[in-house]
Amino acid sequence: MAQDNKVYIIGHKNPHADSVAAAIAYAAYKREQGIDAVPCVLGRINKESRYLLDRFGFEKPALLETAQVRLDEVDLASPVAIKPETTIFESVHMMDKEKREGFAVVDDDMRIIGWVSKSDLAKIALNDTKYLHGMLRDTPTDYIAKTIHGTIVYDDAERHLNGKVSILTMTNKDNLEDYEVTDRIVITGGNKKAQKILIEKGAGMLIIIWEKSVDDSILKLAKEHHCTVLLSGYGAMNTSRYLFFAPPVRMMMTQKPMKFYVHELAEDAGRKMARTQYRAFPVVDEKERLVGYLMRHHVLNYNDKQLILVDHNEFSQSVKGIEKARVLEVIDHHRVTDFSTSRPVSFRNEIVGSTCTIIATIFRENQVPIEENLAGLMLGGLLSDTMNLQTPTTTEKDVQTANILAALAGLDLDQFSEELFSLTEDEGGSLEELMNRDIMFEDIMGVRLMLTKVNVPQVEPYRDRAEDMQQALDLLTRNKNADIGILSITSALENRSILFGAGDKANWLFEAYPDQEGEAHSVHEGLVSRKMQILPKLTHVINKYA
């Protein structure tokens, strides 16, 4: 995909339903404004998001791996290439026609096997002809014939050439006798006596100029002496010039040339190019097939990626390399932390429970209709992030927006909520994989917290799996180098959670949220939010001890 004026709209890492829906919805809004907006995700989407995409007929957004420009996003020069059997002469004309500095030499599957540049061809034209004898010796006769615009009159299976070339157009027998022509390519005129002498003296190939045919007696003698005979379409001078351009490029190409892969960064490629004298480099895909050429002006003129951030503003939660991109807008409902740009941006941050609430408001403010399926998707994102409108961050605006979106989507709000929150992320994978799907980290007074959440329809069955859950959390906490690992098994339908803790300071969690006497992993009614409920209470305990 060539780089143009695309604007990538992205949510945060570990995308959940609100983040995914917000990116898709705001991209739709921007496209209504004539902007080429592309929704993207920064990682694997959860089951809830997949359900919403399928339910309302949306494709999964593209994965954006980096904010830096990759070579497959640069407008590369077209992948015109040559084959190993392309003659040097044909390559010269192709370079002139295509205005190229060089060509990749490819096989039938477009895999690169060599490189031919203008500087390589200049060596053919400028070097002493003795360096080309070996190539001419092994060049097939038909390659020579087409290069000199000639005709093969007789080609001998026992052709004997040393690659040396002589131009002997004089007709005096004594003059001819003075020249050594054994195994040579000899360019001569139409004099039959001279042709006969040259053949008898052992010429390996006779190229005759300014003639349309060859006498039968000459052909008979050529067969006896295994001398190949051609008629040239040019005079002596041009025939001799073009002759040295008849070999196929496989004889002089650079093998194992420097190349780039489409997934490489343009910035990195530019640094590598700066260390060489070349102006063009082949770019290949993951199967080593040529996809285009990177020129020096490409790495000087490419544009930074344009991004719009939704549902986050922390660079640490955003795409890799974001500092290299141009951030145009931010739409979020979280605290503002490490956000910093070199240019002004449009920043909209509201105290609501969901980014989809803000984006739905933007549609309404600008009188842009919300399609039925998009309204359903946004409703799913809103309900997901507010845990069925029950988190402490939920506002009256969220409730009103949820009802508006439900009406636009033709959905019964209560019934749809039950469908959505009856899903579970527990799909048979390992418990550690399950816990990794929605994970966040915080650092409070030097204490590293890991908070992971698993949404389920009912929390009670997970108390029966407490031993397995605890072992998986212990392992994950160690692997993530956390001082405290917290697992929240949360049901939005029931509006409650059970908690697991791991790590050296896990007892601090249970001081903040103690179990009932005689119980382990008690049910905590009304507890659904990590950031607004678990984190504040735990922070208070950490401050007391740390």
VEXSE-414971 format. One record per residue (C-alpha): x, y, z. Coordinates in steps of 0.25 Angstrom, whole numbers, padded with zeros to 4 digits, always signed. Example, Ala and Ser with C-alpha at 12.3 -4.5 7.8 and 13.67 -1.06 7.14 Angstrom:
2
+0049-0018+0031;+0055-0004+0029;
***
This chain:
546
+0000+0000+0000;+0006+0013-0005;+0007+0024+0005;-0003+0036+0003;-0012+0044+0011;-0017+0033+0020;-0021+0036+0034;-0019+0024+0044;-0029+0024+0055;-0025+0016+0067;-0029+0011+0081;-0019+0007+0091;-0011-0006+0093;-0019-0018+0098;-0031-0013+0091;-0045-0015+0096;-0059-0013+0091;-0060+0002+0094;-0046+0005+0087;-0049-0004+0075;-0063+0002+0073;-0058+0016+0075;-0047+0015+0064;-0057+0009+0054;-0068+0020+0057;-0058+0032+0057;-0052+0027+0044;-0066+0026+0038;-0069+0040+0043;-0056+0045+0037;-0059+0038+0023;-0072+0046+0023;-0063+0059+0023;-0055+0054+0011;-0043+0049+0019;-0037+0035+0016;-0038+0030+0030;-0034+0016+0033;-0038+0009+0047;-0027+0001+0053;-0024-0008+0065;-0011-0010+0073;-0012-0024+0077;-0022-0036+0078;-0036-0032+0080;-0044-0040+0091;-0056-0048+0089;-0066-0037+0093;-0060-0029+0081;-0061-0040+0071;-0075-0043+0075;-0079-0028+0073;-0072-0028+0059;-0079-0040+0055;-0092-0036+0060;-0092-0023+0053;-0085-0027+0040;-0071-0020+0042;-0058-0025+0037;-0047-0026+0048;-0038-0013+0047;-0024-0015+0041;-0013-0017+0051;-0004-0005+0052;+0010-0010+0057;+0017+0003+0057;+0015+0018+0055;+0028+0019+0047;+0027+0018+0032;+0030+0004+0026;+0034+0002+0012;+0021-0004+0008;+0015+0009+0011;+0025+0017+0002;+0021+0020-0012;+0032+0011-0018;+0036+0011-0033;+0029+0000-0040;+0036-0014-0040;+0041-0014-0055;+0051-0025-0055;+0060-0033-0065;+0062-0048-0067;+0076-0055-0066;+0076-0057-0081;+0072-0042-0085;+0084-0037-0093;+0092-0025-0088;+0088-0018-0101;+0073-0020-0097;+0076-0015-0082;+0082-0002-0087;+0070+0001-0095;+0061-0003-0084;+0068+0006-0074;+0067+0018-0084;+0052+0015-0086;+0049+0014-0071;+0058+0025-0067;+0064+0015-0057;+0078+0014-0050;+0078-0001-0050;+0069-0014-0050;+0068-0026-0042;+0070-0039-0049;+0059-0049-0045;+0055-0063-0048;+0041-0067-0053;+0035-0065-0039;+0040-0051-0038;+0051-0055-0027;+0064-0047-0028;+0076-0054-0033;+0085-0042-0037;+0086-0027-0040;+0090-0019-0052;+0093-0004-0051;+0097+0007-0061;+0111+0007-0055;+0112-0008-0058;+0108-0005-0072;+0118+0006-0073;+0129-0004-0070;+0125-0011-0083;+0126+0001-0091;+0139+0007-0085;+0147-0005-0081;+0158-0011-0090;+0151-0022-0099;+0160-0033-0094;+0151-0033-0081;+0139-0037-0090;+0146-0048-0098;+0140-0059-0088;+0126-0054-0089;+0126-0053-0104;+0132-0067-0105;+0120-0073-0097;+0109-0064-0103;+0099-0072-0111;+0099-0069-0126;+0084-0065-0126;+0087-0054-0115;+0098-0048-0124;+0089-0049-0136;+0078-0041-0130;+0087-0031-0124;+0093-0027-0137;+0079-0028-0144;+0085-0039-0152;+0081-0053-0158;+0088-0066-0155;+0092-0072-0168;+0099-0084-0162;+0101-0088-0147;+0110-0100-0145;+0108-0109-0133;+0123-0110-0131;+0125-0095-0131;+0139-0091-0127;+0141-0077-0121;+0151-0070-0112;+0143-0057-0111;+0153-0048-0118;+0148-0039-0129;+0154-0035-0142;+0149-0025-0153;+0155-0029-0167;+0148-0023-0178;+0160-0022-0188;+0160-0031-0200;+0175-0032-0202;+0179-0047-0200;+0193-0043-0195;+0187-0034-0185;+0178-0044-0180;+0189-0054-0179;+0196-0045-0169;+0185-0046-0158;+0182-0057-0148;+0168-0060-0148;+0167-0074-0142;+0155-0076-0133;+0152-0061-0134;+0139-0054-0138;+0142-0047-0151;+0134-0036-0157;+0136-0035-0172;+0130-0030-0185;+0124-0037-0196;+0136-0041-0204;+0135-0056-0206;+0150-0058-0207;+0153-0051-0194;+0141-0059-0187;+0148-0072-0192;+0162-0069-0187;+0156-0065-0173;+0149-0078-0172;+0161-0086-0176;+0170-0079-0166;+0161-0084-0155;+0151-0072-0152;+0141-0077-0142;+0130-0067-0146;+0128-0059-0159;+0119-0047-0158;+0117-0041-0172;+0112-0027-0174;+0104-0020-0185;+0100-0033-0191;+0086-0040-0192;+0091-0054-0195;+0103-0063-0195;+0109-0071-0207;+0106-0086-0206;+0121-0089-0207;+0124-0081-0195;+0113-0088-0187;+0119-0102-0191;+0133-0097-0187;+0127-0092-0174;+0121-0105-0170;+0134-0112-0173;+0142-0103-0164;+0131-0102-0153;+0130-0087-0155;+0117-0080-0151;+0112-0070-0162;+0103-0057-0159;+0098-0046-0167;+0098-0032-0159;+0088-0022-0160;+0098-0011-0158;+0111-0006-0163;+0125-0010-0158;+0126+0001-0147;+0112-0002-0141;+0113-0017-0142;+0126-0016-0134;+0120-0007-0124;+0107-0015-0122;+0114-0028-0122;+0120-0026-0108;+0106-0024-0103;+0101-0037-0108;+0104-0046-0095;+0092-0048-0085;+0093-0041-0072;+0095-0053-0064;+0109-0053-0069;+0112-0039-0062;+0101-0037-0052;+0104-0034-0037;+0100-0046-0029;+0094-0045-0015;+0091-0030-0017;+0087-0021-0005;+0072-0022-0003;+0061-0017+0006;+0048-0024+0011;+0035-0018+0011;+0034-0018+0026;+0046-0010+0029;+0045+0004+0033;+0048+0015+0023;+0056+0022+0033;+0065+0010+0035;+0066+0008+0020;+0071+0022+0018;+0082+0020+0028;+0087+0008+0021;+0086+0015+0007;+0094+0027+0012;+0106+0017+0014;+0106+0013+0000;+0108+0020-0014;+0096+0014-0020;+0083+0021-0023;+0073+0010-0025;+0070-0003-0017;+0061-0014-0019;+0050-0017-0009;+0044-0031-0007;+0033-0037+0001;+0033-0048+0011;+0035-0058+0000;+0047-0051-0006;+0039-0046-0018;+0041-0033-0024;+0031-0022-0021;+0038-0009-0025;+0050-0001-0024;+0054+0009-0013;+0061+0022-0018;+0068+0032-0011;+0058+0042-0012;+0048+0033-0006;+0054+0033+0007;+0056+0048+0007;+0042+0051+0003;+0033+0041+0010;+0022+0047+0020;+0021+0043+0034;+0009+0035+0038;-0004+0043+0042;-0011+0038+0054;-0023+0040+0062;-0023+0034+0076;-0036+0030+0082;-0039+0024+0096;-0025+0028+0101;-0015+0039+0101;-0003+0032+0108;+0009+0029+0098;+0012+0017+0106;-0001+0011+0103;+0000+0015+0088;+0006+0009+0076;+0021+0007+0075;+0029+0019+0069;+0018+0029+0072;+0028+0040+0074;+0032+0038+0059;+0017+0041+0055;+0008+0053+0054;-0003+0053+0064;-0015+0061+0058;-0025+0058+0069;-0028+0052+0082;-0042+0047+0087;-0042+0041+0101;-0049+0040+0114;-0036+0037+0123;-0027+0045+0131;-0016+0053+0123;-0002+0048+0126;+0010+0047+0117;+0004+0053+0105;+0013+0063+0097;+0014+0067+0082;+0023+0076+0074;+0011+0082+0067;-0003+0087+0072;-0014+0076+0072;-0029+0076+0074;-0031+0070+0088;-0045+0066+0093;-0045+0060+0107;-0059+0058+0114;-0062+0053+0128;-0071+0041+0123;-0070+0026+0124;-0068+0023+0109;-0061+0028+0097;-0072+0024+0089;-0081+0034+0096;-0072+0045+0092;-0072+0040+0077;-0087+0039+0077;-0088+0053+0082;-0079+0058+0071;-0088+0051+0061;-0100+0058+0067;-0093+0072+0068;-0089+0072+0053;-0103+0066+0049;-0096+0054+0042;-0106+0042+0042;-0101+0029+0050;-0104+0016+0042;-0112+0006+0049;-0101-0004+0049;-0091+0006+0054;-0100+0010+0065;-0101-0004+0070;-0086-0005+0070;-0084+0008+0078;-0095+0004+0088;-0087-0009+0090;-0074-0001+0092;-0081+0008+0102;-0088-0003+0110;-0075-0011+0111;-0066+0001+0116;-0077+0005+0126;-0079-0010+0130;-0094-0008+0127;-0095+0006+0131;-0090+0002+0146;-0076+0007+0147;-0073+0019+0156;-0069+0027+0143;-0083+0025+0137;-0090+0039+0135;-0104+0043+0131;-0099+0046+0118;-0094+0032+0116;-0108+0027+0120;-0115+0036+0110;-0105+0033+0099;-0108+0018+0101;-0123+0020+0100;-0121+0028+0087;-0112+0018+0081;-0121+0006+0084;-0132+0013+0078;-0124+0016+0065;-0120+0002+0065;-0134-0004+0067;-0129-0011+0080;-0135-0014+0093;-0125-0008+0103;-0127-0019+0114;-0127-0030+0104;-0115-0026+0097;-0107-0024+0110;-0111-0038+0114;-0106-0044+0101;-0093-0036+0102;-0089-0039+0116;-0093-0054+0115;-0080-0055+0107;-0068-0060+0114;-0053-0059+0110;-0051-0073+0115;-0049-0081+0102;-0041-0093+0106;-0027-0086+0105;-0018-0086+0117;-0021-0077+0129;-0009-0069+0127;-0013-0066+0112;-0027-0062+0118;-0021-0053+0128;-0012-0046+0118;-0024-0041+0109;-0028-0029+0118;-0016-0025+0126;-0011-0012+0131;+0001-0007+0139;+0003+0004+0149;+0014+0009+0158;+0011+0015+0171;+0022+0020+0180;+0032+0010+0173;+0022-0002+0175;+0019-0009+0162;+0005-0013+0160;-0001-0022+0150;-0016-0022+0149;-0023-0032+0140;-0038-0034+0138;-0046-0045+0132;-0061-0042+0129;-0071-0054+0131;-0086-0055+0132;-0085-0061+0146;-0074-0060+0156;-0078-0072+0166;-0073-0083+0157;-0059-0077+0157;-0058-0078+0172;-0058-0093+0170;-0046-0092+0161;-0038-0083+0171;-0026-0092+0172;-0024-0092+0157;-0026-0077+0156;-0016-0074+0168;-0005-0083+0161;-0007-0076+0148;-0007-0062+0154;+0006-0066+0163;+0013-0070+0150;+0008-0057+0142;+0012-0048+0153;+0026-0054+0153;+0027-0053+0138;+0023-0039+0138;+0032-0035+0150;+0021-0029+0158;+0021-0026+0173;+0006-0029+0173;-0002-0036+0163;-0017-0034+0163;-0028-0043+0156;-0042-0038+0156;-0053-0048+0151;-0064-0038+0148;-0079-0040+0144;-0085-0027+0138;-0099-0035+0139;-0097-0038+0153;-0090-0024+0156;-0079-0031+0165;-0065-0037+0165;-0056-0047+0172;-0042-0044+0174;-0029-0051+0174;-0015-0046+0178;-0001-0050+0176;+0013-0045+0179;+0021-0041+0191;+0011-0030+0195;-0002-0037+0191;-0007-0036+0206;-0008-0021+0203;-0019-0024+0193;-0027-0032+0203;-0025-0020+0213;-0032-0011+0203;-0043-0022+0199;-0043-0032+0211;-0050-0045+0209;-0062-0049+0218;-0058-0056+0231;-0056-0070+0228;-0056-0068+0213;-0046-0068+0202;-0049-0059+0190;-0061-0053+0195;-0071-0047+0185;-0070-0032+0185;-0083-0026+0181;-0083-0013+0172;-0068-0015+0169;-0066-0014+0154;-0055-0004+0151;-0040-0006+0153;-0036+0009+0151;-0048+0015+0159;-0050+0005+0170;-0039-0005+0172;-0027+0005+0169;-0031+0016+0178;-0033+0007+0190;-0020+0000+0188;-0013+0013+0186;-0017+0017+0200;-0012+0005+0206;+0001+0006+0198;+0003+0020+0203;+0002+0015+0217;+0013+0005+0216;+0022+0009+0205;
***
